[in-house]
Amino acid sequence: MREFRYMDKMIEELARGRAMEKILRQ
């Protein structure tokens, strides 16, 4: 359960980073 939560957090951070990159590129 703890590992799953860690992965979920990592995916969220990655998605946020991708979104920021998209906004910056525009």
Secondary structure as the mmCIF struct_conf table of DSSP 4:
data_model
#
loop_
_struct_conf.conf_type_id
_struct_conf.id
_struct_conf.beg_label_comp_id
_struct_conf.beg_label_asym_id
_struct_conf.beg_label_seq_id
_struct_conf.end_label_comp_id
_struct_conf.end_label_asym_id
_struct_conf.end_label_seq_id
HELX_RH_AL_P HELX_RH_AL_P1 ARG A 2 ARG A 25
#
